[in-house]
Amino acid sequence: MDALTATFVSHFGAMRFCRQCASAGWDARLMPVPRALSSSCGTCVRYEAPASELFPPGGVHLDELELVAREEDGRYVTVWEHEG
């Protein structure tokens, strides 16, 4: 499992994503966005996903996501970013 951090446009989007992760059986929790990442709403979801997946099964609202990052060597590396 990979530890990932997702940031969102709104707090509602973060809450919905966290519920989707929990429904998939993934460990997920809401938390403040780390200083190294920026976010519109200030809330992120830190979650663990299988290595081959970034998003919980069943579909997510990609328009609510800003980015998904993995922490490596004490810094965040973006693995997915909303285009537009």
N, CA, C and O atoms as a GROMACS GRO file, in nm:
protein
  336
    1MET      N    1   0.084  -0.119   0.000
    1MET     CA    2   0.000   0.000   0.000
    1MET      C    3   0.088   0.125   0.000
    1MET      O    4   0.189   0.131   0.070
    2ASP      N    5   0.049   0.222  -0.079
    2ASP     CA    6   0.119   0.350  -0.085
    2ASP      C    7   0.046   0.454  -0.002
    2ASP      O    8  -0.076   0.461  -0.006
    3ALA      N    9   0.120   0.534   0.075
    3ALA     CA   10   0.062   0.645   0.150
    3ALA      C   11   0.057   0.767   0.058
    3ALA      O   12   0.160   0.810   0.006
    4LEU      N   13  -0.062   0.821   0.039
    4LEU     CA   14  -0.083   0.934  -0.051
    4LEU      C   15  -0.156   1.046   0.022
    4LEU      O   16  -0.225   1.022   0.121
    5THR      N   17  -0.140   1.168  -0.029
    5THR     CA   18  -0.211   1.284   0.023
    5THR      C   19  -0.281   1.351  -0.093
    5THR      O   20  -0.219   1.382  -0.194
    6ALA      N   21  -0.412   1.373  -0.078
    6ALA     CA   22  -0.491   1.439  -0.182
    6ALA      C   23  -0.541   1.573  -0.129
    6ALA      O   24  -0.589   1.582  -0.016
    7THR      N   25  -0.530   1.678  -0.211
    7THR     CA   26  -0.583   1.810  -0.175
    7THR      C   27  -0.704   1.840  -0.261
    7THR      O   28  -0.722   1.782  -0.368
    8PHE      N   29  -0.788   1.932  -0.213
    8PHE     CA   30  -0.920   1.953  -0.274
    8PHE      C   31  -0.955   2.100  -0.288
    8PHE      O   32  -0.897   2.186  -0.223
    9VAL      N   33  -1.051   2.125  -0.376
    9VAL     CA   34  -1.104   2.258  -0.397
    9VAL      C   35  -1.194   2.298  -0.281
    9VAL      O   36  -1.198   2.416  -0.243
   10SER      N   37  -1.267   2.202  -0.224
   10SER     CA   38  -1.360   2.232  -0.115
   10SER      C   39  -1.352   2.127  -0.005
   10SER      O   40  -1.310   2.013  -0.027
   11HIS      N   41  -1.394   2.167   0.113
   11HIS     CA   42  -1.398   2.075   0.226
   11HIS      C   43  -1.496   1.961   0.199
   11HIS      O   44  -1.471   1.846   0.237
   12PHE      N   45  -1.608   1.991   0.133
   12PHE     CA   46  -1.707   1.889   0.099
   12PHE      C   47  -1.644   1.781   0.011
   12PHE      O   48  -1.667   1.662   0.032
   13GLY      N   49  -1.563   1.822  -0.088
   13GLY     CA   50  -1.496   1.726  -0.175
   13GLY      C   51  -1.402   1.636  -0.098
   13GLY      O   52  -1.392   1.516  -0.126
   14ALA      N   53  -1.332   1.692   0.000
   14ALA     CA   54  -1.241   1.613   0.083
   14ALA      C   55  -1.319   1.512   0.166
   14ALA      O   56  -1.279   1.396   0.178
   15MET      N   57  -1.431   1.555   0.222
   15MET     CA   58  -1.514   1.464   0.303
   15MET      C   59  -1.569   1.351   0.216
   15MET      O   60  -1.567   1.235   0.258
   16ARG      N   61  -1.616   1.383   0.096
   16ARG     CA   62  -1.671   1.281   0.007
   16ARG      C   63  -1.564   1.179  -0.032
   16ARG      O   64  -1.588   1.059  -0.031
   17PHE      N   65  -1.444   1.228  -0.066
   17PHE     CA   66  -1.334   1.140  -0.105
   17PHE      C   67  -1.294   1.049   0.011
   17PHE      O   68  -1.267   0.931  -0.010
   18CYS      N   69  -1.289   1.102   0.132
   18CYS     CA   70  -1.254   1.024   0.249
   18CYS      C   71  -1.355   0.911   0.270
   18CYS      O   72  -1.317   0.798   0.301
   19ARG      N   73  -1.483   0.940   0.252
   19ARG     CA   74  -1.587   0.837   0.264
   19ARG      C   75  -1.571   0.730   0.155
   19ARG      O   76  -1.590   0.612   0.182
   20GLN      N   77  -1.537   0.772   0.034
   20GLN     CA   78  -1.516   0.675  -0.075
   20GLN      C   79  -1.399   0.583  -0.045
   20GLN      O   80  -1.406   0.463  -0.072
   21CYS      N   81  -1.292   0.638   0.011
   21CYS     CA   82  -1.177   0.555   0.049
   21CYS      C   83  -1.219   0.454   0.157
   21CYS      O   84  -1.185   0.336   0.148
   22ALA      N   85  -1.291   0.501   0.257
   22ALA     CA   86  -1.336   0.413   0.366
   22ALA      C   87  -1.427   0.303   0.313
   22ALA      O   88  -1.418   0.189   0.356
   23SER      N   89  -1.515   0.337   0.219
   23SER     CA   90  -1.606   0.238   0.159
   23SER      C   91  -1.528   0.130   0.083
   23SER      O   92  -1.573   0.016   0.073
   24ALA      N   93  -1.412   0.167   0.030
   24ALA     CA   94  -1.328   0.072  -0.043
   24ALA      C   95  -1.241  -0.010   0.052
   24ALA      O   96  -1.168  -0.099   0.008
   25GLY      N   97  -1.247   0.021   0.182
   25GLY     CA   98  -1.166  -0.050   0.279
   25GLY      C   99  -1.026   0.005   0.295
   25GLY      O  100  -0.939  -0.059   0.354
   26TRP      N  101  -1.003   0.125   0.243
   26TRP     CA  102  -0.872   0.189   0.254
   26TRP      C  103  -0.866   0.272   0.380
   26TRP      O  104  -0.967   0.333   0.419
   27ASP      N  105  -0.752   0.277   0.445
   27ASP     CA  106  -0.731   0.363   0.561
   27ASP      C  107  -0.722   0.507   0.511
   27ASP      O  108  -0.637   0.538   0.427
   28ALA      N  109  -0.809   0.595   0.560
   28ALA     CA  110  -0.810   0.735   0.516
   28ALA      C  111  -0.852   0.824   0.631
   28ALA      O  112  -0.933   0.785   0.716
   29ARG      N  113  -0.795   0.946   0.634
   29ARG     CA  114  -0.835   1.042   0.736
   29ARG      C  115  -0.822   1.184   0.685
   29ARG      O  116  -0.732   1.216   0.606
   30LEU      N  117  -0.913   1.268   0.731
   30LEU     CA  118  -0.908   1.410   0.699
   30LEU      C  119  -0.803   1.474   0.788
   30LEU      O  120  -0.787   1.436   0.904
   31MET      N  121  -0.731   1.572   0.734
   31MET     CA  122  -0.633   1.644   0.812
   31MET      C  123  -0.600   1.777   0.745
   31MET      O  124  -0.635   1.797   0.628
   32PRO      N  125  -0.535   1.868   0.818
   32PRO     CA  126  -0.493   1.994   0.754
   32PRO      C  127  -0.388   1.967   0.646
   32PRO      O  128  -0.309   1.873   0.656
   33VAL      N  129  -0.389   2.050   0.544
   33VAL     CA  130  -0.293   2.035   0.435
   33VAL      C  131  -0.153   2.070   0.487
   33VAL      O  132  -0.136   2.174   0.550
   34PRO      N  133  -0.054   1.985   0.460
   34PRO     CA  134   0.084   2.018   0.500
   34PRO      C  135   0.131   2.147   0.434
   34PRO      O  136   0.088   2.180   0.323
   35ARG      N  137   0.219   2.221   0.500
   35ARG     CA  138   0.268   2.348   0.446
   35ARG      C  139   0.334   2.332   0.309
   35ARG      O  140   0.328   2.423   0.227
   36ALA      N  141   0.395   2.218   0.285
   36ALA     CA  142   0.465   2.197   0.157
   36ALA      C  143   0.369   2.188   0.039
   36ALA      O  144   0.411   2.202  -0.076
   37LEU      N  145   0.241   2.164   0.066
   37LEU     CA  146   0.138   2.158  -0.038
   37LEU      C  147   0.045   2.276  -0.019
   37LEU      O  148   0.027   2.322   0.093
   38SER      N  149  -0.014   2.324  -0.126
   38SER     CA  150  -0.113   2.430  -0.112
   38SER      C  151  -0.250   2.376  -0.149
   38SER      O  152  -0.261   2.282  -0.226
   39SER      N  153  -0.353   2.436  -0.092
   39SER     CA  154  -0.488   2.389  -0.120
   39SER      C  155  -0.587   2.502  -0.105
   39SER      O  156  -0.568   2.592  -0.023
   40SER      N  157  -0.692   2.498  -0.183
   40SER     CA  158  -0.795   2.599  -0.175
   40SER      C  159  -0.870   2.595  -0.044
   40SER      O  160  -0.904   2.699   0.013
   41CYS      N  161  -0.898   2.473   0.006
   41CYS     CA  162  -0.983   2.463   0.124
   41CYS      C  163  -0.907   2.438   0.254
   41CYS      O  164  -0.964   2.452   0.362
   42GLY      N  165  -0.780   2.400   0.245
   42GLY     CA  166  -0.701   2.377   0.366
   42GLY      C  167  -0.718   2.239   0.427
   42GLY      O  168  -0.656   2.209   0.529
   43THR      N  169  -0.801   2.154   0.366
   43THR     CA  170  -0.823   2.018   0.416
   43THR      C  171  -0.773   1.918   0.312
   43THR      O  172  -0.796   1.935   0.192
   44CYS      N  173  -0.704   1.815   0.359
   44CYS     CA  174  -0.659   1.710   0.269
   44CYS      C  175  -0.703   1.575   0.324
   44CYS      O  176  -0.750   1.564   0.437
   45VAL      N  177  -0.686   1.473   0.242
   45VAL     CA  178  -0.710   1.335   0.286
   45VAL      C  179  -0.578   1.261   0.272
   45VAL      O  180  -0.520   1.256   0.164
   46ARG      N  181  -0.535   1.205   0.380
   46ARG     CA  182  -0.417   1.118   0.377
   46ARG      C  183  -0.471   0.975   0.375
   46ARG      O  184  -0.549   0.937   0.463
   47TYR      N  185  -0.431   0.897   0.275
   47TYR     CA  186  -0.488   0.764   0.260
   47TYR      C  187  -0.386   0.664   0.209
   47TYR      O  188  -0.282   0.702   0.154
   48GLU      N  189  -0.416   0.538   0.228
   48GLU     CA  190  -0.330   0.431   0.179
   48GLU      C  191  -0.406   0.356   0.071
   48GLU      O  192  -0.520   0.313   0.091
   49ALA      N  193  -0.342   0.342  -0.045
   49ALA     CA  194  -0.404   0.277  -0.161
   49ALA      C  195  -0.312   0.167  -0.212
   49ALA      O  196  -0.191   0.175  -0.194
   50PRO      N  197  -0.369   0.065  -0.275
   50PRO     CA  198  -0.285  -0.037  -0.339
   50PRO      C  199  -0.190   0.031  -0.438
   50PRO      O  200  -0.226   0.132  -0.499
   51ALA      N  201  -0.072  -0.024  -0.455
   51ALA     CA  202   0.032   0.040  -0.538
   51ALA      C  203  -0.013   0.073  -0.680
   51ALA      O  204   0.037   0.170  -0.738
   52SER      N  205  -0.104  -0.002  -0.735
   52SER     CA  206  -0.146   0.021  -0.874
   52SER      C  207  -0.263   0.119  -0.886
   52SER      O  208  -0.308   0.147  -0.997
   53GLU      N  209  -0.314   0.170  -0.774
   53GLU     CA  210  -0.432   0.257  -0.778
   53GLU      C  211  -0.405   0.390  -0.707
   53GLU      O  212  -0.335   0.396  -0.606
   54LEU      N  213  -0.462   0.498  -0.763
   54LEU     CA  214  -0.456   0.629  -0.699
   54LEU      C  215  -0.590   0.667  -0.637
   54LEU      O  216  -0.595   0.737  -0.536
   55PHE      N  217  -0.698   0.620  -0.698
   55PHE     CA  218  -0.832   0.660  -0.656
   55PHE      C  219  -0.914   0.538  -0.616
   55PHE      O  220  -0.894   0.429  -0.670
   56PRO      N  221  -1.005   0.556  -0.521
   56PRO     CA  222  -1.089   0.442  -0.481
   56PRO      C  223  -1.175   0.393  -0.597
   56PRO      O  224  -1.213   0.472  -0.683
   57PRO      N  225  -1.206   0.263  -0.600
   57PRO     CA  226  -1.291   0.210  -0.706
   57PRO      C  227  -1.431   0.271  -0.698
   57PRO      O  228  -1.474   0.316  -0.592
   58GLY      N  229  -1.500   0.271  -0.809
   58GLY     CA  230  -1.635   0.326  -0.810
   58GLY      C  231  -1.642   0.468  -0.861
   58GLY      O  232  -1.750   0.525  -0.873
   59GLY      N  233  -1.526   0.526  -0.890
   59GLY     CA  234  -1.523   0.661  -0.947
   59GLY      C  235  -1.517   0.769  -0.841
   59GLY      O  236  -1.575   0.756  -0.733
   60VAL      N  237  -1.447   0.876  -0.872
   60VAL     CA  238  -1.436   0.992  -0.785
   60VAL      C  239  -1.470   1.116  -0.868
   60VAL      O  240  -1.471   1.112  -0.991
   61HIS      N  241  -1.496   1.223  -0.800
   61HIS     CA  242  -1.526   1.351  -0.865
   61HIS      C  243  -1.393   1.424  -0.887
   61HIS      O  244  -1.348   1.501  -0.802
   62LEU      N  245  -1.332   1.400  -1.002
   62LEU     CA  246  -1.200   1.455  -1.029
   62LEU      C  247  -1.198   1.607  -1.028
   62LEU      O  248  -1.095   1.668  -1.001
   63ASP      N  249  -1.313   1.671  -1.058
   63ASP     CA  250  -1.318   1.816  -1.057
   63ASP      C  251  -1.305   1.874  -0.916
   63ASP      O  252  -1.280   1.993  -0.900
   64GLU      N  253  -1.321   1.790  -0.812
   64GLU     CA  254  -1.305   1.836  -0.674
   64GLU      C  255  -1.161   1.823  -0.625
   64GLU      O  256  -1.123   1.884  -0.525
   65LEU      N  257  -1.080   1.743  -0.695
   65LEU     CA  258  -0.941   1.720  -0.656
   65LEU      C  259  -0.848   1.826  -0.714
   65LEU      O  260  -0.868   1.871  -0.827
   66GLU      N  261  -0.748   1.866  -0.636
   66GLU     CA  262  -0.643   1.954  -0.688
   66GLU      C  263  -0.522   1.871  -0.728
   66GLU      O  264  -0.472   1.881  -0.840
   67LEU      N  265  -0.475   1.789  -0.634
   67LEU     CA  266  -0.360   1.704  -0.665
   67LEU      C  267  -0.352   1.587  -0.568
   67LEU      O  268  -0.414   1.586  -0.462
   68VAL      N  269  -0.273   1.487  -0.609
   68VAL     CA  270  -0.241   1.372  -0.525
   68VAL      C  271  -0.089   1.365  -0.520
   68VAL      O  272  -0.022   1.370  -0.624
   69ALA      N  273  -0.034   1.354  -0.399
   69ALA     CA  274   0.112   1.350  -0.382
   69ALA      C  275   0.153   1.234  -0.294
   69ALA      O  276   0.078   1.188  -0.208
   70ARG      N  277   0.275   1.187  -0.316
   70ARG     CA  278   0.336   1.081  -0.236
   70ARG      C  279   0.455   1.144  -0.164
   70ARG      O  280   0.531   1.220  -0.224
   71GLU      N  281   0.472   1.112  -0.037
   71GLU     CA  282   0.586   1.164   0.037
   71GLU      C  283   0.707   1.074   0.014
   71GLU      O  284   0.701   0.953   0.037
   72GLU      N  285   0.816   1.135  -0.033
   72GLU     CA  286   0.940   1.063  -0.060
   72GLU      C  287   1.057   1.143  -0.006
   72GLU      O  288   1.075   1.259  -0.041
   73ASP      N  289   1.135   1.081   0.079
   73ASP     CA  290   1.254   1.145   0.136
   73ASP      C  291   1.223   1.280   0.200
   73ASP      O  292   1.299   1.376   0.184
   74GLY      N  293   1.111   1.288   0.271
   74GLY     CA  294   1.076   1.410   0.343
   74GLY      C  295   1.016   1.521   0.259
   74GLY      O  296   0.996   1.632   0.308
   75ARG      N  297   0.988   1.494   0.133
   75ARG     CA  298   0.923   1.596   0.049
   75ARG      C  299   0.809   1.531  -0.029
   75ARG      O  300   0.804   1.408  -0.042
   76TYR      N  301   0.720   1.612  -0.081
   76TYR     CA  302   0.604   1.561  -0.154
   76TYR      C  303   0.631   1.563  -0.304
   76TYR      O  304   0.679   1.662  -0.359
   77VAL      N  305   0.599   1.451  -0.369
   77VAL     CA  306   0.613   1.439  -0.514
   77VAL      C  307   0.473   1.422  -0.572
   77VAL      O  308   0.401   1.328  -0.536
   78THR      N  309   0.434   1.512  -0.661
   78THR     CA  310   0.302   1.506  -0.722
   78THR      C  311   0.294   1.387  -0.817
   78THR      O  312   0.378   1.371  -0.905
   79VAL      N  313   0.190   1.304  -0.798
   79VAL     CA  314   0.170   1.189  -0.885
   79VAL      C  315   0.047   1.207  -0.975
   79VAL      O  316   0.031   1.136  -1.074
   80TRP      N  317  -0.039   1.303  -0.940
   80TRP     CA  318  -0.154   1.336  -1.024
   80TRP      C  319  -0.191   1.481  -0.994
   80TRP      O  320  -0.190   1.522  -0.878
   81GLU      N  321  -0.223   1.558  -1.098
   81GLU     CA  322  -0.265   1.697  -1.079
   81GLU      C  323  -0.378   1.730  -1.175
   81GLU      O  324  -0.375   1.691  -1.291
   82HIS      N  325  -0.478   1.802  -1.124
   82HIS     CA  326  -0.592   1.842  -1.206
   82HIS      C  327  -0.544   1.937  -1.315
   82HIS      O  328  -0.472   2.033  -1.287
   83GLU      N  329  -0.585   1.911  -1.437
   83GLU     CA  330  -0.550   1.998  -1.548
   83GLU      C  331  -0.662   2.097  -1.571
   83GLU      O  332  -0.780   2.061  -1.577
   84GLY      N  333  -0.624   2.222  -1.584
   84GLY     CA  334  -0.726   2.320  -1.616
   84GLY      C  335  -0.729   2.437  -1.528
   84GLY      O  336  -0.812   2.526  -1.547
   0.00000   0.00000   0.00000
